[in-house]
């Protein structure tokens, strides 16, 4: 399977919205607690510094958003979120998305990439980030609330690009 990553188009929005909302409804990694309408998704994805999709054979398998982690004098460090459709997990799509986002950082004016909210139970993401050279820089105790009301720690990861 040949996976390519590119900038999203409006034609991708139904698949992107379904992937994003599926992850939100799983309730184990994204901070959002309600799904997007397609119009909300359109506005959200268009407002990012860059939104990319991973596709194979004309089918969207995943997506990512890239934007400043903070504002003003701290706006040169990026933050990103990644989503892979449930049927494409474990096939390397997430790694393609992360690698593409790292390539896009300089083009968007970013000198580093930081994740503020990696749920400690998301072992696949944690292994990927560590393999790609991200450093675990901290923990927010009980920073994530699952749908059942229980809590888990959030990990912070950082990767300087200069």
C-alpha positions in Angstrom: 0.0 0.0 0.0 1.5 3.3 -1.1 0.5 6.0 1.4 1.0 9.7 0.5 0.5 12.7 2.7 -0.7 16.0 1.2 -2.6 19.2 2.1 -6.3 18.5 2.6 -9.0 19.7 0.2 -12.7 20.2 0.7 -13.3 16.9 -1.0 -11.5 15.2 1.9 -13.8 16.7 4.6 -16.4 13.9 4.9 -13.6 11.3 5.5 -11.6 13.6 7.8 -14.7 14.5 9.9 -15.6 10.8 10.2 -12.0 9.9 11.4 -11.8 12.9 13.8 -15.3 12.2 15.2 -14.6 8.5 15.6 -11.6 9.3 17.7 -13.5 11.8 19.8 -16.2 9.2 20.4 -13.7 6.6 21.4 -12.8 9.0 24.2 -9.3 7.8 24.9 -6.9 10.3 23.2 -8.4 13.6 21.9 -9.4 16.3 24.4 -12.7 17.1 22.6 -15.8 15.6 24.1 -18.3 16.2 21.3 -18.1 15.5 17.5 -17.8 18.1 14.8 -20.5 18.9 12.3 -19.0 19.0 8.8 -19.1 22.8 8.8 -17.4 23.0 12.2 -14.7 20.6 10.9 -14.3 22.7 7.7 -13.7 25.8 9.8 -11.4 24.0 12.3 -9.2 22.3 9.7 -8.9 25.5 7.6 -7.9 27.5 10.6 -4.7 25.5 11.2 -1.2 26.4 10.1 -1.3 23.2 8.0 -3.8 20.3 7.8 -2.6 17.2 6.0 -4.2 13.9 5.0 -2.7 10.5 4.4 -4.3 8.7 1.5 -3.8 5.4 -0.3 -5.7 4.4 -3.5 -7.8 7.6 -3.2 -9.0 6.8 0.3 -8.2 9.1 3.3 -6.7 7.0 6.0 -5.6 9.7 8.5 -5.0 13.3 9.1 -3.0 15.8 11.1 -3.3 19.4 12.2 -0.3 21.7 12.8 -0.5 25.0 14.6 1.4 27.2 17.2 1.7 25.6 20.6 1.4 29.1 22.1 1.2 32.8 21.1 3.6 35.7 20.6 7.1 35.0 21.7 6.3 31.4 22.2 4.5 30.9 18.8 7.6 29.5 17.1 7.0 26.0 18.6 4.3 23.9 16.9 1.8 21.6 18.3 0.1 18.8 16.4 -2.7 16.2 16.6 -2.9 13.1 14.5 -5.8 10.8 13.7 -5.8 7.5 11.9 -9.0 5.6 10.8 -9.6 2.5 12.9 -9.2 0.3 9.8 -5.7 1.7 9.0 -4.1 1.6 12.5 -0.9 -0.4 12.8 0.0 0.1 9.1 2.5 2.9 9.5 0.1 5.7 8.6 0.7 7.5 11.9 4.4 7.6 11.3 3.9 9.0 7.8 1.8 11.8 9.3 4.3 12.6 12.1 7.2 12.7 9.7 5.3 14.9 7.3 4.4 17.3 10.1 8.1 17.5 11.1 8.9 18.4 7.5 6.2 21.1 7.4 7.3 22.8 10.6 10.0 24.9 9.1 7.8 25.8 6.1 5.3 27.1 8.7 7.9 29.0 10.7 8.3 26.5 13.5 11.6 25.5 15.1 10.2 22.7 17.3 7.3 20.5 17.9 5.7 19.9 21.3 2.9 17.6 22.4 1.1 18.8 25.6 -1.4 16.0 26.0 -0.4 12.5 25.1 -2.5 10.2 27.2 -0.2 7.7 29.1 -2.3 4.8 27.8 -1.6 5.7 24.2 1.4 3.3 24.0 1.6 3.2 20.2 1.9 7.0 19.9 4.4 7.1 22.8 6.6 4.4 21.2 6.4 6.3 17.8 7.4 9.7 19.3 10.3 8.2 21.2 11.5 6.3 18.1 11.4 9.6 16.2 13.5 11.4 18.8 10.9 13.2 20.9 11.9 13.7 24.5 9.4 13.1 27.3 9.7 16.4 29.2 6.9 16.1 31.8 3.7 14.7 33.1 0.4 16.2 34.1 -1.0 14.0 36.8 -4.6 13.0 36.1 -4.7 15.4 33.1 -7.1 13.3 31.0 -10.6 12.3 31.8 -12.0 9.2 30.1 -15.7 8.9 29.2 -16.2 6.7 32.3 -15.0 9.5 34.6 -11.7 7.9 35.4 -8.4 9.8 35.0 -5.0 9.2 33.4 -1.8 11.1 33.3 -0.8 13.2 30.3 2.7 13.1 28.9 4.5 16.1 27.3 6.9 15.5 24.5 9.2 17.9 22.7 11.5 17.8 19.6 13.7 20.8 18.8 14.2 21.2 15.0 17.2 23.6 15.2 
